[in-house]
Structure formats: C-alpha cells, structure tokens
C-alpha cells in the first residue's frame, strides 16, 4: 500500500487524509511503525465497509514482531475528486489526549477509537440500570478495559444502539467522546460517560452520528 511508504511531509496530501494530525506527525508515525508493530507481512482486503454515509474500503494490515502478529485497519475513502486516500486517524487509532493521560487524569474528556460491546456492569454514579446503558470499550493500545455509559433514551444511546441494528457482530468499532465523572461520585478510573457518538467505525464524517437523533 503506497500510503504506508510515505516518508516526506509533502507527499502526505496525495495519498492520506491526515485529519487532525499534521503531515509531519503522519510521517513520524509511519517512520516508527516498524518499531511499534513490526514488519508488514500481509494485506487482506475487506471490501466495502460503508458507514456514516461514506464510501469506505477496508484493508487489514498484518504486522509481525517477536513472533507475534498485530493488525491495523487501513480504511480508504475517496476525496471530492474521487481519489481514494488512507484515513490516517483510523489507521493510527488516534486518540486525544493519549491513553495514559486520559486514564490518569482526575477529570476531563477525550476522543477515542474503540471496539464496543453491550455490557451489564453498573456501579458508582452509573449504578441505576434503569437510567443508564453500559458498554465495554476496548482498544489494542491500552491493556485497560473501559466501561462507557450513556443515558437511556438519549441521542447517544440511540446512536450506540445503531451499531448493532444489522446484527452483524456483538462487537463494533466506534469513535466516541467520553468524559470522566469527578472522583467524588465514586466512579472507578475506567468508568466514563459517553457524551458524543462521533462515528460508526473509526472514520469521522462531517456530521457526528448522534447529531439529530
């Protein structure tokens, strides 16, 4: 895949949608990819994975290091001129702030790309299951498993439930904005409120998924 071979900032725009990352940040990430994930061993085309009203094509990129395999999802989408480009935030599983910062801070919010599944753990400020829906949130970039909650009946709840409307899998990729409740509420460090559902899958479109729901 040509996009993964880019090593100059001036080449980024032709093959990559950098999103919030600067061209220099994109190149820096690609330069360290071999150290992080190992050598690329295989590409598996996943065909069309259209989401959020966007035309998307997926490729599973398999890396190998130390005898272990690691995967990344390369999602291609066409620009206004029909040129297919790699969505880099999805490939890099971009989060803001970094996972360690998000998990260590007492309060605050962040944007995360995770795999979600329905759950039934209710505790602390989210102990009332008649008020909250619970979801397990997993990322390959942190060993901690998060719990995300949204108010039943809210736009965020309706957007989360859309992830399983086709019944394809019990787990679904999603891009979220999450917020940590104050420690005084009794929330665990891995419990967050889902404040926005930005996208089904990891490519964010012009309109958040929960907008208008």
QUILINWO-V647326 format. One record per helix or strand of 2 or more residues. SS is the DSSP state (H for helix, E for strand). FROM is the first residue (numbers start at 1). TO is the last residue. If there is no record, write none. Layout:
SS/FROM/TO
SS/FROM/TO
//
This chain:
H/2/5
H/9/15
E/16/17
H/23/31
H/33/37
E/39/48
E/56/65
E/68/78
E/84/87
H/88/92
H/99/104
E/108/119
H/124/126
E/132/138
E/146/151
H/155/162
E/172/180
H/183/185
E/191/200
//
